[in-house]
Amino acid sequence: MTTDFVHRALPVVGKRVHRLGLSFSFGLDANGAAAAIDRGMNYFFWTTMRTGSIQPVVREALKRDRERFVLCSGSPLTYVKGSVRRAADKWLRVFGTDYLDVFQIYWLGKMSFWTEGIRDELVKLKEQGKVRAIGVSIHDRPWAARLAVDSPLDLFMLRYNAAHPGAERDVFPHLAARKPAVIAYTATSWRKLLKPAQGWDGPPMTAGDCYRFCLSSPHVDVALCGPKDRAQLEQNLAALDKGPLTPDEDAWMRRFGKVVHG
């Protein structure tokens, strides 16, 4: 296993992370979450979807060794600055922690606004030590590029996969000045990359292929995965043992991605 491929320092939170981040929204149960922790996964993306049974597992892990784990949550439907503060305070209470590693505004430009008040409230949370890094999830790549160059944001959660590699052109070249973190999500293009495609004679990608594609980019710090059960979790982790893509693997995945994208 290539250690440098699987782990990376994440300066925006001052921690070292397993590069396969874990979303709990797709059915993984408490035993699966405990197994993920035992396997070294430590970047947790938390929403309110299907997470009830897992919350005690994560809360206990944070209590046991807070500096080992990166807890990322945020504020959906963010229209006014007050919703930022309320969401942050809620997650601090839920997990019994003094700080969140990452606090995000979700779906910027779609379900959330970017106003001076919201921006200032995010900065204030960071200055007060309630969060270590502030970020957004965003699909508008040109806007993300501008924010990467000139904003207080520490982290961007971007759609990036073999069918949608546009961030390579539109966002990644603009990261050098401030070096914000990049979290890739929709690695499987909502499972489209896992299915046979019309006009393609070979096999589709596996979920592991999708995560390796994302993590083979030097600009991607973490790729989020959402296993539905323990078996999928183990398959995802095993795939990382192969290390970065070879040139041939990269070429065929990009060709397949173009077919899937249409």
C-alpha positions in Angstrom: 0.0 0.0 0.0 1.3 3.4 -0.9 1.0 5.4 2.3 1.3 8.8 0.7 -1.6 7.9 -1.6 -3.9 6.8 1.3 -3.0 9.5 3.8 -2.4 13.2 3.5 -1.8 16.2 5.8 -4.7 18.6 5.7 -3.2 21.9 6.7 -6.5 23.8 6.9 -7.5 21.7 10.0 -4.0 20.9 11.1 -4.5 17.1 10.9 -3.5 14.1 8.9 -6.4 12.4 7.2 -7.3 9.2 5.5 -8.1 10.3 2.0 -11.2 8.3 1.7 -13.8 10.3 3.6 -16.9 8.8 4.9 -20.5 10.0 4.4 -23.1 8.2 6.4 -26.1 9.0 4.2 -26.4 5.8 2.3 -27.2 3.1 4.8 -24.0 2.2 6.6 -24.9 1.0 10.1 -23.3 1.5 13.5 -21.2 -1.6 13.2 -20.0 -0.5 9.8 -19.1 2.9 11.2 -17.1 1.3 14.0 -15.3 -0.8 11.4 -14.4 2.2 9.4 -12.9 3.9 12.4 -10.9 0.7 13.2 -9.6 0.7 9.7 -8.3 4.3 10.1 -10.9 6.3 8.4 -11.1 9.7 10.1 -12.8 12.2 7.8 -16.5 12.3 8.6 -19.0 14.2 6.5 -22.1 14.6 8.6 -25.6 15.3 7.5 -29.0 14.5 9.0 -29.8 11.7 6.5 -29.9 8.2 7.9 -27.5 8.8 10.7 -29.4 8.2 13.9 -27.8 4.9 14.8 -24.3 6.1 13.9 -24.3 9.3 16.0 -23.3 7.6 19.3 -20.4 5.8 17.5 -19.1 9.0 16.1 -19.7 10.9 19.4 -17.8 8.3 21.4 -14.9 8.3 18.9 -14.6 12.1 19.2 -14.7 11.9 23.0 -12.0 9.2 23.0 -9.5 11.0 20.7 -10.8 14.3 19.4 -7.5 15.3 17.6 -7.6 12.1 15.5 -10.8 12.8 13.7 -12.0 15.5 11.3 -15.7 16.2 11.7 -17.3 18.2 8.9 -20.8 19.4 8.9 -22.6 22.5 7.9 -25.7 24.6 7.1 -28.2 23.7 4.4 -30.6 26.3 3.0 -28.4 29.2 4.2 -30.2 32.4 3.3 -29.3 34.6 6.3 -26.3 34.8 8.6 -28.3 33.7 11.7 -28.7 30.2 10.1 -24.9 29.8 10.1 -24.6 30.4 13.8 -27.6 28.2 14.7 -26.3 25.3 12.6 -22.8 25.5 14.1 -24.1 25.6 17.6 -26.4 22.7 17.0 -23.6 20.4 15.8 -21.4 21.4 18.6 -24.1 20.4 21.1 -25.0 17.2 19.2 -21.4 15.9 19.3 -20.4 17.4 22.6 -17.3 19.0 21.2 -15.7 22.4 21.5 -15.0 22.8 17.8 -15.9 21.5 14.3 -13.0 20.8 12.0 -14.9 22.0 9.0 -18.1 24.0 8.7 -19.7 24.2 5.2 -22.4 26.1 3.4 -24.1 23.6 1.2 -25.1 23.9 -2.4 -23.8 27.5 -2.8 -25.7 29.3 -5.5 -28.5 26.7 -5.5 -29.8 26.3 -1.9 -27.6 28.9 -0.2 -26.6 32.5 -0.6 -23.1 34.1 -0.4 -23.7 37.5 1.3 -21.4 39.7 3.2 -23.2 38.8 6.4 -22.9 35.0 5.8 -19.2 35.4 4.9 -18.5 37.5 8.0 -20.4 35.0 10.3 -18.3 32.1 8.9 -15.1 34.1 9.6 -16.3 34.9 13.1 -16.9 31.3 13.9 -13.4 30.5 12.9 -11.9 33.5 14.9 -13.8 32.3 17.9 -12.4 28.8 17.6 -15.7 27.1 17.1 -14.6 25.9 13.7 -11.1 25.3 12.3 -11.9 25.7 8.6 -14.8 27.1 6.6 -16.0 25.8 3.3 -18.7 25.4 0.7 -20.1 22.8 -1.6 -20.5 24.3 -5.1 -21.2 23.2 -8.7 -20.5 26.5 -10.3 -16.9 25.9 -11.3 -16.0 29.4 -12.5 -17.4 30.9 -9.3 -15.5 28.3 -7.3 -12.3 29.4 -9.1 -12.9 33.0 -8.2 -13.6 32.2 -4.6 -10.5 30.0 -4.5 -8.4 33.0 -5.4 -10.2 35.7 -3.4 -12.3 34.7 -0.4 -11.7 33.5 3.2 -12.8 30.0 2.3 -10.5 27.2 3.4 -12.2 24.2 1.6 -14.2 23.4 -1.5 -16.4 20.4 -1.9 -16.6 19.8 -5.7 -18.2 17.4 -8.1 -15.3 15.5 -9.7 -15.3 12.2 -11.4 -14.4 10.5 -14.7 -17.6 11.8 -16.3 -17.3 15.3 -14.9 -13.5 16.2 -14.9 -14.1 19.9 -15.6 -12.6 21.0 -12.3 -9.2 20.1 -13.8 -9.7 22.9 -16.2 -11.8 25.4 -14.3 -10.8 25.2 -10.7 -7.6 23.3 -10.0 -5.3 25.8 -11.8 -6.6 28.5 -9.4 -5.7 26.8 -6.2 -2.0 27.6 -6.0 -2.1 31.0 -4.4 -4.1 30.2 -1.2 -4.1 26.3 -1.3 -7.6 25.6 -0.1 -8.5 22.0 0.5 -10.5 20.1 -2.1 -13.0 17.4 -1.2 -14.3 15.4 -4.2 -17.8 14.1 -4.1 -20.1 12.3 -6.5 -17.1 10.1 -7.4 -19.4 7.5 -9.0 -21.5 10.2 -10.8 -24.5 9.0 -8.8 -23.6 5.4 -9.7 -23.8 6.1 -13.5 -20.1 5.1 -13.8 -20.9 1.7 -12.2 -23.3 0.6 -14.9 -22.8 -0.6 -18.5 -23.0 2.3 -20.9 -24.5 2.3 -24.4 -21.7 2.4 -26.9 -19.1 0.9 -24.5 -18.0 -2.7 -25.0 -15.8 -3.1 -21.9 -16.8 -3.3 -18.3 -17.9 -0.3 -16.3 -15.8 1.2 -13.5 -16.0 -0.1 -10.0 -16.6 2.2 -7.0 -12.9 1.6 -6.1 -11.9 2.8 -9.6 -13.9 5.9 -9.1 -12.2 6.8 -5.8 -8.8 6.0 -7.2 -9.6 8.3 -10.2 -10.3 11.2 -7.8 -7.4 10.6 -5.5 -4.9 10.3 -8.3 -5.3 14.0 -8.8 -2.7 15.8 -6.7 -5.3 18.6 -6.2 -7.8 16.3 -4.4 -7.2 15.9 -0.7 -10.2 13.7 0.2 -12.8 11.7 -1.9 -16.1 11.1 -0.1 -17.6 7.6 -0.2 -21.0 6.5 0.9 -21.0 2.7 1.4 -24.4 1.1 2.1 -22.9 -1.7 4.2 -19.7 -3.2 5.6 -19.0 -5.2 2.4 -18.9 -2.0 0.3 -16.8 -0.3 2.8 -14.2 -3.0 2.7 -14.2 -3.1 -1.1 -13.6 0.7 -1.2 -10.7 0.5 1.2 -9.2 -2.5 -0.6 -9.2 -0.6 -3.9 -6.9 2.0 -2.4 -4.2 -0.7 -2.0 -3.7 -0.4 -5.7 -2.3 3.1 -5.4 -2.6 5.8 -8.0 -3.9 5.1 -11.5 -1.5 3.9 -14.1 -1.5 5.9 -17.4 -3.4 3.1 -19.1 -6.0 3.0 -16.3 -6.4 6.8 -16.4 -6.9 6.7 -20.2 -9.6 4.0 -20.2 -11.5 5.6 -17.3 -11.6 9.0 -19.1 -12.8 7.3 -22.3 -15.5 5.5 -20.4 -16.4 8.7 -18.5 -16.9 10.5 -21.8 -19.3 7.8 -23.0 -21.2 8.0 -19.8 -21.4 11.8 -19.9 -22.7 11.5 -23.5 
